[in-house]
Amino acid sequence: MSFFIQVTFDLKDSKSSDYLKIEKALSEMGLVRTIEKDGTIIELPHNTFAGVRNDPNEMSILKAVENDIHICSKQEGIEGNVFISVAAKWEYNGFPFSSAVVRK
């Protein structure tokens, strides 16, 4: 079964190089900063990563992502907060916004 994974995080007292280390670890898990919908590339907000993984159940995916983040944190001495969601049914959209653009 396919599951959509979304991870967002903030690091505590970190340098930009620490963010790059987390980004590398997440990309090795197949989680990226852009996703595609109907042929359009959607850039996710900073520190947000997403991907799709096939697995028998969402809990095993959640635990695997948690474990990989803990390993990276321990190896690199990085601390912070993370939010992980895993869903079997999902719908999403993304778009840039500004005060100059009003959607109807």
Disulfide bonds with the S-S distance in Angstrom:
none
